[in-house]
């Protein structure tokens, strides 16, 4: 069983594409999604006198779906982050889990669109495989600990309301800060290279840092910090 959220996206020429009539100048991505929600296994707490009780009868669930989106054959930005996030939300994937998934799907689309042999194709197929580990909280009950799993609506009450553009542009530039050693951007999950990457700092309590492009793109979808969910003004 997977214990971490994951998202893989790649060109998949072998998937079955529904029939779709396109005009001469119309090029489309066809994105097939396979989404699995899994429950983390029980684990022993540090105190040997404590133990965790897992609610029985909870099985992993899988869902599939698809998305048609216009291919613009640009160097970047072929798929808007907003349309990807809306699709993930339709699968009930919580917003705070989406940023790196949105980034990977968008990056995959851009990579496919840049390939010369794809430019003559009308439909470019992408397969996306996502695993979502269901969030839970541990509650003490009668000298034991019970795992209570939380529904997406309970853990992600924030709506996908973008931050205002002035606030986004006004995020602190942290490019020269030496404390970024070993930091990684929690949107794309890549490392932050000091002096090479443009870096912006959120005004949340822990001052989380991100690649400028990553956090700008995300805040234009939903105005909260992808790590702690600090809300920026809309």
N, C-alpha and C positions, 0 to 999 in steps of 0.2 A: 504494500500500500504506500502511495506517495504521502510524504509528511509535509510537503511544501507546495504552495501554489506554483503552477508552471504554465507556460504558454509557448507553443511551437507553431511557427507559420512558415510555409514553403510553397513553391509552385508545384502543383500536382496535376500533371497532364492526363493522368489516368482516371480522374474522378468523373462521374457522370454529370454532364451539364444539361440542365433543362433547355428545351428549345426556346429561343428568344429571337424575335425579328429585330434587327438593328439597321439603322440608316447607314448610308455610305460613310459618313464621317463619325459615326458613333463607335466607340471602343469601351468595353466594360470589363471590370473585374467581376468574376463570380467567386464568392468566398463561401466555402462550405465549413461550417463549424461543428465540432464535436466537443461538448462540454460535460465534464464529469465532476460531480460534487462527492467528495469522500470525507469520511469521519476519521480523525486522528485516533490512533490506538491508545489504550490505557497505558499508564506508566506509573512506576512506584515513586511515591514522594520521598523526599530525603529522610524524613523521620521514619524509622522502620516500624513504628507503632501506628503510623497512618497508612491508609490505603485509599485507592480511588475506585469508586463504583461507577461503571459506565452504563448508561441507560441502554437496555437491550432493544432489539428490534429496529435499529437504525442501520439501513443498508445504503451503500453508495448508489447514486442515481446518475444516469447519463441522459443528455439531451442533444438533439441535433437541430440545425437550422441553416439558413443561407442568407446571403446579402448580395445584391447587385449594386455596384457603384461605378461611376464613370471613371475611366482611365484617361488621364490628361497627358501622359508621357512627359511629365515634368521631371526635373532632377530630384525634386522633393515635393511633398505635399499632395501626392496623388489622391490620397484618402484623407478626408478631414477627421481629426480626432473626435469631433462631436458625433459624427455618424457612426463611428466604431463604438464609442461609449454607449450610445443609445441602444445599439444591438446587444452589447454585453449586459446592459441593464435589463433588456427584455428577457435575458436568461436568468435574471435575478442575481447576477454577480455584483456584490457590494461595490460601491464607488471607490472605497479606499483600497480595494484590491486591483483596480483596473489600470492604473497608470502604466506599469511596465508591460501589460498585455496590449494596451492601445499602442504603445511605442513600437512593440515588436511587429504587430500587424501592419502598422503604417510603414515601418522601415522595410518590411518584406515587399509591400506593394511598390514602394519607390525603387527597390532593387530590381524587381521584375520589369518595371516600366522602362528602366534604363538599358535593358538588354536589346541589342540590335535585332536579334531574330524574333523578338516579341512584337516589334513595331508594326509588322504586317498582319498581326492577328487581331481578330475582332473581339474575342473573349479570352481573357487571361485568368486561368483558374488558380485559386489559392486554397489550400487546406489549412485550417487552424484547429489545433488540439489544445484544449485548456483543462487543467485540473485545478479545482477550487477546494481547499481544505476548509470545511465548515468551522466557523468560529465557535468557541465555547467558553464558559466560565466555570470555575470550581467553587462549589458552595459546601460549607461544613454542615453536616446534618448528623446528629446522634453519634458524635465521635468518629464519624467517617467523612469522606469527601465525595460529593456527587458531582458528576459532570453534567452541566446543563447546556445543551446546544441552543444557539440563538439563531433565529430567522434573519434573513437579510434585512428585512424592514426594521428589526430591532437593533441591529448593529450599524445601520447606515441610514439614519434618519435624515441626513443632509441631502438636499435636492441638488441636482446638477445645474447650479446657477453660476455662470461665469463671474469672475472678479472683473471689476471695471478696468479699462485699459490703462488709465493713469496710474492706478495702484500697481498694476503689473510692471509697467515701465519704471516705476519708482522703487522697485526692490533693490536692496543694497547690493552693489557690485563687490564681490568678495574674491576677485581673481588673484590678488596678491597676498592673500592670507596664508601664512605658513602652516596653520593648524589643520589644513586640508589633507595632510599626509595620511594615506591609507583610507581616505574617505571615498565613498562611491555614491553616485547619483541614484536615488531610490525610485526614479522614474524609469530610466533605461537599464539600471543595475550595472552600468559600466563604471570604472574608476574615474576619478577626477584628476586630471593632469595639471599640476600647478604651473601657471604661466602659459599653458597651451590652451586650456579650455576657458571659455567665458563662463563665469560662475555667479549665481545670484543666491542671496540669503533671504529666507523667509523671516518675517518678524514674529514668529512664534516663540514660545518660551525657550526652547532648545536651539533656536536659530539654525534650522536645518538648511543645508546647502544643496543646490542642484545645478546641473548644466543649464545655462540660460535658455537654450532652445527647448529643452525638455520641460522646464517649469513654466515657461511662457505658454507653450502649447497646451499643457494640462490646465493651467488657470483660465484659459479661454474656454475650457469645457466646464470645469467646476472649481470654484474659488476657495478650495481648502487645501491645506498642506497634505501631501500624499502620505506623510509619516504620522503626524499627530492630529490631523484634521482641524487645525486652527483655521478659522474662517476669515477670509479677506472680504472687504466691503464689495458689494455687487454694483 
